[in-house]
Amino acid sequence: MPFEPGEVVAPSDPRIVLEGQWGHQPGVAITVNSGSRISFSYAGERLQLLFDTAGLTVPPHLWITVDDGEPRLHVIEGPVVELEAPDGRHRVEIVVKDVNEHVNRWNPPFECAVVFAGLVLDAKSRLRLSGRPGGPRLEFYGDSITQGVRALSEHPESEGADGAASYAYLTARAFGATSYQVGFGSQGISKPGNGEVPGGIESFGWNYAGSPAERIEPSDVVVINLGVNDPTLEPEEYAAYVRRVRAAYPSTRIVALPPFNGKHADAIQAAVKSLDDPNLVHIDSTTWITEADCTDQVHPTVTGHTKIANHLIAALEDHTSLRRR
């Protein structure tokens, strides 16, 4: 039967839950970060997801799950994705698998981004109020590893990447947390990333250029895993980044993870020590994986990310108030 349009629902509707780093413009919600999520519940059979794909040169990749089904990959090349299920109550979860790191995703207009324009329900379907997430709030700041680049394979584009396989995503889910997973390929503390993204110290606090990353409330824990892409890294550079995070969140627990291959580990440890911040902790992550746990000696495989997450979950339980669910 042809789709019979009913209620049109804006992305800002409280019945839609957005998790992660989302910026807002009239009529749309925008994320440039893998691992960001959209979730909602509805009663009925059919609905349409709406996306603004105008101007995009590389389509973003999404995982879409209905109820307890397997996630299905959707490459968003057009403005409408139609979902259908047997008549009844359903829950939909959308996870950003990848926003391509190699094209502009920082300066609007973007070449790759998820620009969510809301929903159209069919005439017999109704959107239900799901409730806001009630767990802790975590923020992760990292590079291509946090983004999930090459987690699935050595393929350098979105086919090989999966933000939902990243250690950051897995760690947040273990704690039932709302997560801000901010990973930009090739970015360092000072080094700019791919896709016109500035260095970490400049990009912190922004969804993308011109869009401040506003929080309803501060996060419980901020995890930093940056530095592997910096050719050189002085303790003062790293300390300056941490000071910026601390200025945004005066009482949040900050966790400094050195790169998993040990690069700049001594400088990062020295920076943490120099700050003498009782709510800042250095966790040595340099032995958590080896090159055998990576697709290309640098980027962890799915198994490698799982190993990192298991170590990090245990370490966060030791050093913070977080407890897994």
Contacts in CASP RR format, 6 or more apart in sequence:
PFRMAT RR
TARGET T0000
AUTHOR 0000-0000-0000
METHOD contacts of the structure
MODEL  1
MPFEPGEVVAPSDPRIVLEGQWGHQPGVAITVNSGSRISFSYAGERLQLL
FDTAGLTVPPHLWITVDDGEPRLHVIEGPVVELEAPDGRHRVEIVVKDVN
EHVNRWNPPFECAVVFAGLVLDAKSRLRLSGRPGGPRLEFYGDSITQGVR
ALSEHPESEGADGAASYAYLTARAFGATSYQVGFGSQGISKPGNGEVPGG
IESFGWNYAGSPAERIEPSDVVVINLGVNDPTLEPEEYAAYVRRVRAAYP
STRIVALPPFNGKHADAIQAAVKSLDDPNLVHIDSTTWITEADCTDQVHP
TVTGHTKIANHLIAALEDHTSLRRR
3 46 0 8 1.000
3 48 0 8 1.000
3 82 0 8 1.000
3 122 0 8 1.000
4 122 0 8 1.000
4 123 0 8 1.000
4 124 0 8 1.000
5 48 0 8 1.000
5 120 0 8 1.000
5 121 0 8 1.000
5 122 0 8 1.000
5 123 0 8 1.000
6 120 0 8 1.000
6 121 0 8 1.000
6 122 0 8 1.000
6 123 0 8 1.000
6 125 0 8 1.000
7 120 0 8 1.000
7 121 0 8 1.000
7 125 0 8 1.000
7 126 0 8 1.000
7 127 0 8 1.000
8 118 0 8 1.000
8 119 0 8 1.000
8 120 0 8 1.000
8 121 0 8 1.000
9 15 0 8 1.000
9 16 0 8 1.000
9 118 0 8 1.000
9 119 0 8 1.000
9 120 0 8 1.000
9 121 0 8 1.000
9 127 0 8 1.000
10 27 0 8 1.000
10 118 0 8 1.000
11 18 0 8 1.000
11 24 0 8 1.000
11 27 0 8 1.000
11 28 0 8 1.000
11 29 0 8 1.000
11 116 0 8 1.000
11 117 0 8 1.000
11 118 0 8 1.000
12 24 0 8 1.000
12 27 0 8 1.000
12 29 0 8 1.000
13 118 0 8 1.000
13 127 0 8 1.000
14 129 0 8 1.000
15 40 0 8 1.000
15 41 0 8 1.000
15 127 0 8 1.000
15 128 0 8 1.000
15 129 0 8 1.000
15 130 0 8 1.000
16 38 0 8 1.000
16 39 0 8 1.000
16 40 0 8 1.000
16 118 0 8 1.000
16 119 0 8 1.000
16 127 0 8 1.000
17 37 0 8 1.000
17 38 0 8 1.000
17 39 0 8 1.000
17 40 0 8 1.000
17 130 0 8 1.000
17 131 0 8 1.000
17 132 0 8 1.000
17 133 0 8 1.000
18 29 0 8 1.000
18 36 0 8 1.000
18 37 0 8 1.000
18 38 0 8 1.000
18 116 0 8 1.000
19 36 0 8 1.000
19 37 0 8 1.000
19 38 0 8 1.000
19 39 0 8 1.000
19 133 0 8 1.000
19 178 0 8 1.000
19 179 0 8 1.000
20 31 0 8 1.000
20 33 0 8 1.000
20 35 0 8 1.000
20 36 0 8 1.000
20 37 0 8 1.000
20 178 0 8 1.000
20 179 0 8 1.000
20 180 0 8 1.000
20 181 0 8 1.000
21 31 0 8 1.000
21 32 0 8 1.000
21 33 0 8 1.000
21 36 0 8 1.000
21 180 0 8 1.000
21 181 0 8 1.000
21 182 0 8 1.000
21 207 0 8 1.000
21 213 0 8 1.000
22 29 0 8 1.000
22 30 0 8 1.000
22 31 0 8 1.000
22 36 0 8 1.000
22 207 0 8 1.000
23 29 0 8 1.000
23 30 0 8 1.000
23 31 0 8 1.000
23 207 0 8 1.000
23 208 0 8 1.000
23 211 0 8 1.000
23 213 0 8 1.000
24 30 0 8 1.000
24 211 0 8 1.000
27 117 0 8 1.000
27 118 0 8 1.000
28 52 0 8 1.000
28 115 0 8 1.000
28 116 0 8 1.000
28 117 0 8 1.000
28 118 0 8 1.000
29 115 0 8 1.000
29 116 0 8 1.000
29 118 0 8 1.000
30 110 0 8 1.000
30 113 0 8 1.000
30 114 0 8 1.000
30 115 0 8 1.000
30 116 0 8 1.000
30 207 0 8 1.000
30 208 0 8 1.000
30 211 0 8 1.000
31 96 0 8 1.000
31 99 0 8 1.000
31 113 0 8 1.000
31 114 0 8 1.000
31 116 0 8 1.000
31 207 0 8 1.000
32 99 0 8 1.000
32 105 0 8 1.000
32 106 0 8 1.000
32 110 0 8 1.000
32 112 0 8 1.000
32 113 0 8 1.000
32 114 0 8 1.000
32 207 0 8 1.000
32 208 0 8 1.000
33 96 0 8 1.000
33 99 0 8 1.000
33 147 0 8 1.000
33 181 0 8 1.000
33 182 0 8 1.000
33 183 0 8 1.000
34 96 0 8 1.000
34 97 0 8 1.000
34 98 0 8 1.000
34 99 0 8 1.000
34 147 0 8 1.000
34 148 0 8 1.000
34 161 0 8 1.000
34 162 0 8 1.000
34 163 0 8 1.000
34 164 0 8 1.000
34 166 0 8 1.000
34 181 0 8 1.000
34 183 0 8 1.000
35 95 0 8 1.000
35 96 0 8 1.000
35 97 0 8 1.000
35 163 0 8 1.000
35 164 0 8 1.000
35 166 0 8 1.000
35 168 0 8 1.000
35 169 0 8 1.000
35 179 0 8 1.000
35 181 0 8 1.000
36 95 0 8 1.000
36 96 0 8 1.000
36 114 0 8 1.000
36 181 0 8 1.000
37 93 0 8 1.000
37 94 0 8 1.000
37 95 0 8 1.000
37 96 0 8 1.000
38 92 0 8 1.000
38 93 0 8 1.000
38 94 0 8 1.000
38 116 0 8 1.000
39 91 0 8 1.000
39 92 0 8 1.000
39 93 0 8 1.000
39 94 0 8 1.000
39 130 0 8 1.000
40 91 0 8 1.000
40 92 0 8 1.000
40 119 0 8 1.000
40 127 0 8 1.000
40 128 0 8 1.000
40 130 0 8 1.000
41 89 0 8 1.000
41 90 0 8 1.000
41 91 0 8 1.000
41 92 0 8 1.000
41 127 0 8 1.000
41 128 0 8 1.000
41 129 0 8 1.000
41 130 0 8 1.000
42 89 0 8 1.000
42 90 0 8 1.000
42 92 0 8 1.000
42 121 0 8 1.000
42 125 0 8 1.000
42 126 0 8 1.000
42 127 0 8 1.000
42 128 0 8 1.000
43 88 0 8 1.000
43 89 0 8 1.000
43 90 0 8 1.000
43 125 0 8 1.000
43 126 0 8 1.000
43 128 0 8 1.000
44 85 0 8 1.000
44 87 0 8 1.000
44 88 0 8 1.000
44 89 0 8 1.000
44 90 0 8 1.000
44 122 0 8 1.000
44 124 0 8 1.000
44 125 0 8 1.000
44 126 0 8 1.000
45 84 0 8 1.000
45 85 0 8 1.000
45 86 0 8 1.000
45 87 0 8 1.000
45 88 0 8 1.000
45 122 0 8 1.000
45 124 0 8 1.000
45 125 0 8 1.000
46 82 0 8 1.000
46 83 0 8 1.000
46 84 0 8 1.000
46 85 0 8 1.000
46 121 0 8 1.000
46 122 0 8 1.000
46 125 0 8 1.000
47 82 0 8 1.000
47 83 0 8 1.000
47 119 0 8 1.000
47 120 0 8 1.000
47 121 0 8 1.000
47 122 0 8 1.000
47 125 0 8 1.000
48 80 0 8 1.000
48 81 0 8 1.000
48 82 0 8 1.000
48 83 0 8 1.000
48 119 0 8 1.000
48 120 0 8 1.000
49 64 0 8 1.000
49 80 0 8 1.000
49 81 0 8 1.000
49 82 0 8 1.000
49 83 0 8 1.000
49 94 0 8 1.000
49 116 0 8 1.000
49 118 0 8 1.000
49 119 0 8 1.000
50 79 0 8 1.000
50 80 0 8 1.000
50 116 0 8 1.000
50 117 0 8 1.000
50 118 0 8 1.000
50 119 0 8 1.000
50 120 0 8 1.000
51 76 0 8 1.000
51 78 0 8 1.000
51 79 0 8 1.000
51 80 0 8 1.000
51 81 0 8 1.000
51 114 0 8 1.000
51 115 0 8 1.000
51 116 0 8 1.000
51 117 0 8 1.000
52 79 0 8 1.000
52 115 0 8 1.000
52 117 0 8 1.000
53 59 0 8 1.000
53 76 0 8 1.000
53 77 0 8 1.000
53 78 0 8 1.000
53 79 0 8 1.000
53 115 0 8 1.000
55 109 0 8 1.000
55 110 0 8 1.000
55 111 0 8 1.000
56 110 0 8 1.000
56 111 0 8 1.000
56 112 0 8 1.000
56 113 0 8 1.000
56 115 0 8 1.000
57 103 0 8 1.000
57 111 0 8 1.000
57 112 0 8 1.000
58 100 0 8 1.000
58 102 0 8 1.000
58 103 0 8 1.000
58 111 0 8 1.000
58 112 0 8 1.000
58 157 0 8 1.000
58 158 0 8 1.000
59 75 0 8 1.000
59 76 0 8 1.000
59 77 0 8 1.000
59 78 0 8 1.000
59 112 0 8 1.000
60 75 0 8 1.000
60 76 0 8 1.000
60 96 0 8 1.000
60 97 0 8 1.000
60 98 0 8 1.000
60 99 0 8 1.000
60 100 0 8 1.000
60 112 0 8 1.000
60 113 0 8 1.000
60 114 0 8 1.000
60 158 0 8 1.000
61 73 0 8 1.000
61 74 0 8 1.000
61 75 0 8 1.000
61 76 0 8 1.000
61 96 0 8 1.000
61 97 0 8 1.000
61 98 0 8 1.000
61 158 0 8 1.000
61 161 0 8 1.000
62 73 0 8 1.000
62 74 0 8 1.000
62 75 0 8 1.000
62 76 0 8 1.000
62 94 0 8 1.000
62 95 0 8 1.000
62 96 0 8 1.000
62 97 0 8 1.000
62 114 0 8 1.000
63 71 0 8 1.000
63 72 0 8 1.000
63 73 0 8 1.000
63 74 0 8 1.000
63 94 0 8 1.000
63 95 0 8 1.000
63 97 0 8 1.000
63 164 0 8 1.000
64 71 0 8 1.000
64 72 0 8 1.000
64 74 0 8 1.000
64 81 0 8 1.000
64 83 0 8 1.000
64 92 0 8 1.000
64 93 0 8 1.000
64 94 0 8 1.000
65 71 0 8 1.000
65 72 0 8 1.000
65 92 0 8 1.000
65 93 0 8 1.000
65 94 0 8 1.000
65 95 0 8 1.000
66 83 0 8 1.000
66 85 0 8 1.000
66 90 0 8 1.000
66 91 0 8 1.000
66 92 0 8 1.000
67 85 0 8 1.000
67 90 0 8 1.000
67 91 0 8 1.000
71 95 0 8 1.000
71 164 0 8 1.000
73 97 0 8 1.000
74 81 0 8 1.000
76 114 0 8 1.000
79 117 0 8 1.000
83 92 0 8 1.000
87 124 0 8 1.000
89 128 0 8 1.000
91 130 0 8 1.000
95 163 0 8 1.000
95 164 0 8 1.000
95 169 0 8 1.000
96 114 0 8 1.000
96 163 0 8 1.000
97 158 0 8 1.000
97 161 0 8 1.000
97 162 0 8 1.000
97 163 0 8 1.000
97 164 0 8 1.000
98 147 0 8 1.000
98 148 0 8 1.000
98 149 0 8 1.000
98 158 0 8 1.000
98 160 0 8 1.000
98 161 0 8 1.000
98 162 0 8 1.000
98 163 0 8 1.000
99 105 0 8 1.000
99 112 0 8 1.000
99 113 0 8 1.000
99 114 0 8 1.000
99 158 0 8 1.000
100 111 0 8 1.000
100 112 0 8 1.000
100 157 0 8 1.000
100 158 0 8 1.000
101 144 0 8 1.000
101 147 0 8 1.000
101 149 0 8 1.000
101 161 0 8 1.000
101 184 0 8 1.000
101 185 0 8 1.000
101 186 0 8 1.000
101 193 0 8 1.000
101 194 0 8 1.000
101 195 0 8 1.000
102 156 0 8 1.000
102 157 0 8 1.000
102 194 0 8 1.000
102 195 0 8 1.000
103 111 0 8 1.000
103 112 0 8 1.000
103 195 0 8 1.000
104 110 0 8 1.000
104 111 0 8 1.000
104 112 0 8 1.000
104 195 0 8 1.000
104 196 0 8 1.000
105 111 0 8 1.000
105 112 0 8 1.000
105 113 0 8 1.000
105 195 0 8 1.000
105 196 0 8 1.000
105 197 0 8 1.000
105 208 0 8 1.000
106 195 0 8 1.000
106 196 0 8 1.000
106 197 0 8 1.000
106 198 0 8 1.000
106 203 0 8 1.000
106 208 0 8 1.000
106 209 0 8 1.000
107 196 0 8 1.000
107 208 0 8 1.000
107 209 0 8 1.000
108 208 0 8 1.000
108 209 0 8 1.000
108 210 0 8 1.000
110 208 0 8 1.000
113 208 0 8 1.000
119 127 0 8 1.000
121 127 0 8 1.000
133 176 0 8 1.000
133 177 0 8 1.000
133 178 0 8 1.000
134 178 0 8 1.000
135 175 0 8 1.000
135 176 0 8 1.000
135 177 0 8 1.000
135 178 0 8 1.000
136 175 0 8 1.000
136 176 0 8 1.000
136 177 0 8 1.000
136 178 0 8 1.000
136 219 0 8 1.000
136 220 0 8 1.000
136 221 0 8 1.000
136 322 0 8 1.000
137 177 0 8 1.000
137 178 0 8 1.000
137 179 0 8 1.000
137 180 0 8 1.000
137 215 0 8 1.000
137 217 0 8 1.000
137 218 0 8 1.000
137 219 0 8 1.000
137 220 0 8 1.000
137 221 0 8 1.000
138 171 0 8 1.000
138 172 0 8 1.000
138 175 0 8 1.000
138 177 0 8 1.000
138 178 0 8 1.000
138 179 0 8 1.000
138 180 0 8 1.000
138 219 0 8 1.000
138 220 0 8 1.000
138 221 0 8 1.000
138 222 0 8 1.000
138 223 0 8 1.000
138 322 0 8 1.000
139 179 0 8 1.000
139 180 0 8 1.000
139 182 0 8 1.000
139 219 0 8 1.000
139 221 0 8 1.000
139 222 0 8 1.000
139 223 0 8 1.000
140 146 0 8 1.000
140 168 0 8 1.000
140 171 0 8 1.000
140 172 0 8 1.000
140 179 0 8 1.000
140 180 0 8 1.000
140 181 0 8 1.000
140 182 0 8 1.000
140 183 0 8 1.000
140 222 0 8 1.000
140 223 0 8 1.000
140 225 0 8 1.000
141 182 0 8 1.000
141 183 0 8 1.000
141 200 0 8 1.000
141 204 0 8 1.000
141 222 0 8 1.000
141 223 0 8 1.000
141 224 0 8 1.000
141 225 0 8 1.000
141 226 0 8 1.000
141 245 0 8 1.000
142 182 0 8 1.000
142 183 0 8 1.000
142 184 0 8 1.000
142 187 0 8 1.000
142 188 0 8 1.000
142 224 0 8 1.000
142 225 0 8 1.000
142 226 0 8 1.000
143 183 0 8 1.000
143 184 0 8 1.000
143 185 0 8 1.000
143 186 0 8 1.000
143 187 0 8 1.000
143 188 0 8 1.000
143 193 0 8 1.000
143 225 0 8 1.000
143 226 0 8 1.000
143 227 0 8 1.000
143 228 0 8 1.000
143 229 0 8 1.000
144 150 0 8 1.000
144 183 0 8 1.000
144 184 0 8 1.000
144 185 0 8 1.000
144 186 0 8 1.000
144 299 0 8 1.000
145 166 0 8 1.000
145 167 0 8 1.000
145 225 0 8 1.000
145 228 0 8 1.000
145 260 0 8 1.000
145 298 0 8 1.000
145 299 0 8 1.000
145 300 0 8 1.000
146 166 0 8 1.000
146 167 0 8 1.000
146 168 0 8 1.000
146 181 0 8 1.000
146 182 0 8 1.000
146 183 0 8 1.000
146 225 0 8 1.000
147 161 0 8 1.000
147 163 0 8 1.000
147 166 0 8 1.000
147 183 0 8 1.000
147 184 0 8 1.000
147 185 0 8 1.000
148 161 0 8 1.000
148 162 0 8 1.000
148 163 0 8 1.000
148 165 0 8 1.000
148 166 0 8 1.000
148 299 0 8 1.000
148 305 0 8 1.000
149 156 0 8 1.000
149 160 0 8 1.000
149 161 0 8 1.000
149 185 0 8 1.000
149 299 0 8 1.000
150 156 0 8 1.000
150 160 0 8 1.000
150 161 0 8 1.000
150 295 0 8 1.000
150 296 0 8 1.000
150 298 0 8 1.000
150 299 0 8 1.000
151 160 0 8 1.000
151 161 0 8 1.000
151 162 0 8 1.000
151 163 0 8 1.000
151 165 0 8 1.000
151 166 0 8 1.000
151 295 0 8 1.000
151 299 0 8 1.000
151 300 0 8 1.000
151 301 0 8 1.000
151 302 0 8 1.000
151 305 0 8 1.000
152 159 0 8 1.000
152 160 0 8 1.000
152 161 0 8 1.000
152 162 0 8 1.000
152 165 0 8 1.000
152 302 0 8 1.000
153 159 0 8 1.000
153 160 0 8 1.000
153 295 0 8 1.000
154 160 0 8 1.000
154 295 0 8 1.000
154 296 0 8 1.000
155 161 0 8 1.000
162 302 0 8 1.000
163 169 0 8 1.000
163 181 0 8 1.000
165 302 0 8 1.000
165 305 0 8 1.000
166 181 0 8 1.000
166 305 0 8 1.000
167 300 0 8 1.000
167 304 0 8 1.000
167 305 0 8 1.000
167 306 0 8 1.000
167 308 0 8 1.000
167 309 0 8 1.000
167 312 0 8 1.000
168 179 0 8 1.000
168 181 0 8 1.000
168 183 0 8 1.000
168 223 0 8 1.000
169 179 0 8 1.000
169 181 0 8 1.000
170 305 0 8 1.000
170 306 0 8 1.000
170 309 0 8 1.000
171 223 0 8 1.000
171 309 0 8 1.000
171 312 0 8 1.000
171 313 0 8 1.000
171 316 0 8 1.000
172 178 0 8 1.000
172 179 0 8 1.000
172 181 0 8 1.000
173 179 0 8 1.000
174 309 0 8 1.000
174 313 0 8 1.000
174 324 0 8 1.000
174 325 0 8 1.000
175 313 0 8 1.000
175 316 0 8 1.000
175 322 0 8 1.000
175 323 0 8 1.000
175 324 0 8 1.000
175 325 0 8 1.000
176 325 0 8 1.000
177 220 0 8 1.000
177 322 0 8 1.000
180 213 0 8 1.000
180 219 0 8 1.000
184 193 0 8 1.000
184 194 0 8 1.000
184 195 0 8 1.000
184 197 0 8 1.000
184 200 0 8 1.000
184 203 0 8 1.000
185 193 0 8 1.000
185 194 0 8 1.000
185 197 0 8 1.000
185 229 0 8 1.000
186 192 0 8 1.000
186 193 0 8 1.000
186 194 0 8 1.000
186 229 0 8 1.000
187 193 0 8 1.000
187 194 0 8 1.000
187 197 0 8 1.000
187 199 0 8 1.000
187 200 0 8 1.000
187 203 0 8 1.000
187 226 0 8 1.000
187 229 0 8 1.000
188 199 0 8 1.000
188 200 0 8 1.000
188 226 0 8 1.000
188 227 0 8 1.000
188 228 0 8 1.000
188 229 0 8 1.000
188 230 0 8 1.000
189 199 0 8 1.000
189 200 0 8 1.000
189 201 0 8 1.000
189 226 0 8 1.000
189 227 0 8 1.000
189 230 0 8 1.000
189 233 0 8 1.000
189 237 0 8 1.000
189 238 0 8 1.000
189 241 0 8 1.000
190 199 0 8 1.000
190 200 0 8 1.000
190 201 0 8 1.000
190 230 0 8 1.000
190 233 0 8 1.000
190 237 0 8 1.000
191 199 0 8 1.000
191 229 0 8 1.000
191 230 0 8 1.000
191 231 0 8 1.000
192 198 0 8 1.000
192 199 0 8 1.000
193 199 0 8 1.000
193 229 0 8 1.000
197 203 0 8 1.000
200 226 0 8 1.000
200 241 0 8 1.000
201 237 0 8 1.000
201 240 0 8 1.000
201 241 0 8 1.000
201 244 0 8 1.000
204 241 0 8 1.000
204 244 0 8 1.000
204 245 0 8 1.000
204 248 0 8 1.000
205 212 0 8 1.000
205 213 0 8 1.000
205 248 0 8 1.000
206 212 0 8 1.000
206 213 0 8 1.000
207 213 0 8 1.000
218 248 0 8 1.000
218 249 0 8 1.000
218 251 0 8 1.000
218 252 0 8 1.000
219 249 0 8 1.000
219 252 0 8 1.000
220 252 0 8 1.000
220 253 0 8 1.000
220 320 0 8 1.000
220 321 0 8 1.000
220 322 0 8 1.000
221 252 0 8 1.000
221 253 0 8 1.000
221 254 0 8 1.000
221 255 0 8 1.000
221 316 0 8 1.000
221 320 0 8 1.000
221 322 0 8 1.000
222 245 0 8 1.000
222 249 0 8 1.000
222 252 0 8 1.000
222 253 0 8 1.000
222 254 0 8 1.000
222 255 0 8 1.000
223 255 0 8 1.000
223 257 0 8 1.000
223 312 0 8 1.000
223 316 0 8 1.000
224 241 0 8 1.000
224 242 0 8 1.000
224 245 0 8 1.000
224 254 0 8 1.000
224 255 0 8 1.000
224 256 0 8 1.000
224 257 0 8 1.000
225 257 0 8 1.000
225 258 0 8 1.000
225 259 0 8 1.000
225 260 0 8 1.000
225 285 0 8 1.000
226 241 0 8 1.000
227 233 0 8 1.000
227 238 0 8 1.000
227 258 0 8 1.000
227 259 0 8 1.000
227 263 0 8 1.000
227 264 0 8 1.000
227 268 0 8 1.000
228 259 0 8 1.000
228 260 0 8 1.000
228 261 0 8 1.000
228 263 0 8 1.000
228 264 0 8 1.000
228 298 0 8 1.000
230 237 0 8 1.000
230 264 0 8 1.000
233 264 0 8 1.000
233 267 0 8 1.000
233 268 0 8 1.000
234 267 0 8 1.000
235 267 0 8 1.000
235 268 0 8 1.000
235 270 0 8 1.000
235 271 0 8 1.000
235 274 0 8 1.000
236 271 0 8 1.000
237 271 0 8 1.000
238 256 0 8 1.000
238 264 0 8 1.000
238 267 0 8 1.000
238 268 0 8 1.000
238 271 0 8 1.000
238 272 0 8 1.000
239 271 0 8 1.000
239 274 0 8 1.000
239 275 0 8 1.000
242 254 0 8 1.000
242 256 0 8 1.000
242 271 0 8 1.000
242 272 0 8 1.000
242 275 0 8 1.000
242 277 0 8 1.000
242 280 0 8 1.000
243 275 0 8 1.000
245 252 0 8 1.000
245 254 0 8 1.000
246 254 0 8 1.000
246 277 0 8 1.000
246 280 0 8 1.000
251 279 0 8 1.000
252 279 0 8 1.000
253 279 0 8 1.000
253 280 0 8 1.000
253 281 0 8 1.000
253 319 0 8 1.000
253 320 0 8 1.000
253 321 0 8 1.000
254 277 0 8 1.000
254 279 0 8 1.000
254 280 0 8 1.000
254 281 0 8 1.000
255 280 0 8 1.000
255 281 0 8 1.000
255 283 0 8 1.000
255 315 0 8 1.000
255 316 0 8 1.000
255 319 0 8 1.000
255 320 0 8 1.000
256 268 0 8 1.000
256 271 0 8 1.000
256 272 0 8 1.000
256 280 0 8 1.000
256 281 0 8 1.000
256 282 0 8 1.000
256 283 0 8 1.000
257 283 0 8 1.000
257 285 0 8 1.000
257 312 0 8 1.000
258 264 0 8 1.000
258 265 0 8 1.000
258 268 0 8 1.000
258 269 0 8 1.000
258 282 0 8 1.000
258 284 0 8 1.000
258 285 0 8 1.000
258 286 0 8 1.000
259 265 0 8 1.000
259 286 0 8 1.000
260 285 0 8 1.000
260 286 0 8 1.000
260 288 0 8 1.000
260 289 0 8 1.000
260 300 0 8 1.000
260 308 0 8 1.000
261 286 0 8 1.000
261 298 0 8 1.000
262 286 0 8 1.000
265 284 0 8 1.000
265 286 0 8 1.000
268 282 0 8 1.000
269 282 0 8 1.000
269 284 0 8 1.000
272 280 0 8 1.000
272 281 0 8 1.000
272 282 0 8 1.000
273 282 0 8 1.000
281 319 0 8 1.000
281 320 0 8 1.000
283 312 0 8 1.000
283 315 0 8 1.000
283 319 0 8 1.000
285 308 0 8 1.000
285 311 0 8 1.000
285 312 0 8 1.000
285 315 0 8 1.000
288 307 0 8 1.000
288 308 0 8 1.000
288 311 0 8 1.000
288 312 0 8 1.000
289 300 0 8 1.000
289 304 0 8 1.000
289 307 0 8 1.000
289 308 0 8 1.000
291 297 0 8 1.000
293 300 0 8 1.000
293 301 0 8 1.000
293 303 0 8 1.000
293 304 0 8 1.000
293 307 0 8 1.000
294 300 0 8 1.000
294 301 0 8 1.000
294 304 0 8 1.000
295 301 0 8 1.000
300 307 0 8 1.000
300 308 0 8 1.000
313 324 0 8 1.000
316 322 0 8 1.000
317 323 0 8 1.000
317 324 0 8 1.000
END
